[in-house]
Amino acid sequence: MKIKLDQAMLDALKKAGHIPPDVQKEIDAVRPERGVLDLRLSDDEAMELAELLQWHVRTDPATGKPTPETAPYADVIRRIEEAQL
């Protein structure tokens, strides 16, 4: 599966902790192709990453939305869900 990322999402993924080595290898392999950042994962790897990132997402109690620091993780999760459809 291909997950389209923006630079903020890729930067956040590179900072996330506890990423399994097989998924980390795919994150490290992302290179811009014609201005697009595609993360290529198997369905299992994508599910694994989404579940892991859910632990990193924090919400602002006032708004109920992800904090600015964790919004890129929430965006990656959303893009994974969209790619699975």
C-alpha positions in Angstrom: 0.0 0.0 0.0 1.2 3.5 -0.7 0.6 6.2 1.9 1.1 9.8 0.6 3.0 11.9 3.2 3.9 15.5 3.5 7.3 16.6 4.9 5.8 17.3 8.4 4.5 13.7 8.6 7.7 12.2 7.4 9.7 14.3 9.9 7.4 13.2 12.7 7.7 9.5 11.8 11.5 9.8 11.9 11.2 11.1 15.4 8.7 8.6 16.7 9.9 6.0 19.1 9.5 2.2 19.2 9.0 1.8 15.4 9.6 -1.8 14.5 12.7 -2.3 12.4 10.8 -3.5 9.2 8.6 -0.4 9.3 11.5 1.9 10.2 13.4 0.6 7.1 10.5 1.7 4.9 10.3 5.1 6.6 14.0 5.7 6.1 13.6 4.7 2.4 11.1 7.4 1.6 12.5 9.7 -1.1 10.7 12.4 -3.0 9.6 11.3 -6.4 8.3 14.2 -8.5 7.6 16.1 -5.4 5.6 13.3 -3.7 6.6 11.4 -0.6 5.2 7.8 -0.7 5.5 5.4 2.2 5.2 1.9 1.0 4.0 -0.6 3.6 2.2 -4.0 3.6 -1.3 -4.0 5.1 0.1 -5.6 8.3 2.9 -3.0 8.5 0.4 -0.2 8.0 -1.9 -1.5 10.7 1.1 -1.9 13.0 2.2 1.7 12.4 -1.3 3.1 12.9 -1.7 1.3 16.2 1.7 2.5 17.4 1.0 6.1 16.4 -2.3 6.1 18.3 -0.2 6.0 21.5 1.6 9.2 20.4 -1.5 11.3 19.6 -2.4 13.7 22.4 -5.5 15.9 22.2 -6.0 19.5 23.4 -8.7 19.3 26.1 -10.2 22.6 25.0 -10.7 21.7 21.4 -10.6 17.9 21.4 -8.2 18.0 18.4 -4.7 16.7 18.3 -2.1 19.0 19.7 0.1 20.7 17.1 3.0 18.5 18.1 1.0 15.3 17.5 -1.2 16.3 14.6 1.2 14.8 12.1 0.8 11.4 13.7 -3.0 11.8 13.5 -2.7 12.7 9.9 -0.6 9.6 9.1 -3.2 7.5 10.8 -5.9 9.1 8.7 -3.9 8.6 5.5 -3.4 4.9 6.4 -7.2 4.5 6.9 -7.9 6.2 3.6 -5.3 3.9 1.8 -7.0 0.8 3.2 -10.4 1.7 1.6 
